[in-house]
């Protein structure tokens, strides 16, 4: 039988929703700060690449948990690192904190799956 990590996938999908919402919020805030400082402070690249990108990487990892749990777990843990880096670069936003906690738990659960006994 195939390996499946349903709890890891569900946590990853919920984390991806929070990460995408948080990434959009970070991007909006970064655009406002960049516009108000005439480009002196420009972290919009971090908001888009690490914030939204981390959410998308985590979502892909959560979807892959259904067929390849190890690969999905690695992608979710990469999304955790991306979320922590964007929070350190910009500021600790609640949605990103929730997202990388969910990605961390989902990624760890993906490594704990066993084959179904047939």
C-alpha positions as CSV (number, residue, x, y, z in Angstrom):
1,X,0.0,0.0,0.0
2,X,1.0,3.6,-0.5
3,X,2.2,5.8,2.3
4,X,-0.1,8.8,3.1
5,X,0.3,11.6,5.5
6,X,-3.2,13.0,5.9
7,X,-2.5,15.0,9.1
8,X,0.7,16.5,7.7
9,X,-1.1,17.5,4.5
10,X,-4.1,19.1,6.3
11,X,-1.7,21.1,8.5
12,X,0.3,22.1,5.5
13,X,-2.7,23.3,3.6
14,X,-4.0,25.3,6.6
15,X,-0.5,26.7,7.0
16,X,-0.3,27.6,3.3
17,X,-3.5,29.7,3.7
18,X,-2.1,31.6,6.6
19,X,1.3,32.0,4.8
20,X,-0.3,33.4,1.6
21,X,-2.5,35.8,3.7
22,X,0.6,36.8,5.7
23,X,2.7,37.2,2.6
24,X,0.1,39.5,1.0
25,X,0.0,41.5,4.2
26,X,3.8,41.7,4.3
27,X,4.0,42.7,0.6
28,X,1.4,45.5,1.2
29,X,3.3,46.8,4.2
30,X,6.6,46.6,2.3
31,X,5.2,48.6,-0.6
32,X,3.9,51.3,1.8
33,X,7.2,51.6,3.6
34,X,9.2,51.6,0.4
35,X,6.9,54.4,-1.1
36,X,7.0,56.5,2.0
37,X,10.8,56.3,2.3
38,X,11.3,57.0,-1.4
39,X,13.0,53.6,-1.9
40,X,15.5,54.0,0.9
41,X,14.1,50.9,2.7
42,X,13.1,48.3,0.1
43,X,12.2,44.8,1.4
44,X,9.5,44.2,-1.1
45,X,11.6,41.4,-2.7
46,X,11.7,39.6,0.6
47,X,7.9,39.9,1.1
48,X,7.2,38.5,-2.4
49,X,9.9,35.9,-2.7
50,X,10.0,34.6,0.9
51,X,6.5,35.4,2.1
52,X,4.4,34.4,-0.8
53,X,7.0,32.0,-2.1
54,X,7.1,30.2,1.2
55,X,3.4,29.8,1.2
56,X,3.4,28.4,-2.3
57,X,6.3,26.0,-1.5
58,X,4.5,24.8,1.6
59,X,1.3,24.3,-0.4
60,X,3.1,22.2,-2.9
61,X,4.6,20.2,-0.1
62,X,1.2,19.7,1.5
63,X,-0.2,18.4,-1.8
64,X,2.7,16.1,-2.3
65,X,2.1,14.6,1.2
66,X,-0.6,12.5,-0.3
67,X,1.7,10.7,-2.7
68,X,5.3,11.3,-1.6
69,X,5.3,12.2,2.1
70,X,9.1,12.5,2.5
71,X,9.4,15.1,-0.3
72,X,6.3,16.9,0.9
73,X,7.8,17.0,4.4
74,X,11.1,18.5,3.1
75,X,9.2,21.2,1.1
76,X,7.2,22.1,4.2
77,X,10.4,22.4,6.3
78,X,11.9,24.6,3.5
79,X,8.8,26.8,3.9
80,X,9.4,27.0,7.6
81,X,12.9,28.3,7.0
82,X,11.6,30.8,4.4
83,X,8.9,32.0,6.9
84,X,11.4,32.5,9.7
85,X,13.8,34.4,7.4
86,X,11.1,36.8,6.2
87,X,10.0,37.3,9.8
88,X,13.5,38.1,10.9
89,X,14.0,40.5,7.9
90,X,10.8,42.4,8.3
91,X,8.8,41.8,11.4
92,X,7.0,39.0,13.3
93,X,3.6,38.9,11.8
94,X,0.9,36.7,13.4
95,X,-0.1,35.0,10.2
96,X,3.4,34.0,9.3
97,X,4.1,32.7,12.8
98,X,1.0,30.5,12.7
99,X,2.0,29.4,9.2
100,X,5.5,28.3,10.0
101,X,4.4,26.5,13.2
102,X,1.8,24.6,11.1
103,X,4.4,23.8,8.4
104,X,6.9,22.6,11.0
105,X,4.4,20.2,12.6
106,X,3.1,19.1,9.2
107,X,6.6,18.5,7.9
108,X,7.6,16.5,11.0
109,X,4.4,14.4,10.8
110,X,5.2,13.7,7.1
111,X,8.3,11.8,8.2
112,X,6.4,9.7,10.7
113,X,4.2,7.8,8.3
114,X,4.2,4.1,7.9
115,X,3.0,1.8,5.2
116,X,-0.6,0.6,5.6
117,X,-0.8,-3.1,6.5
118,X,-2.6,-5.0,3.8
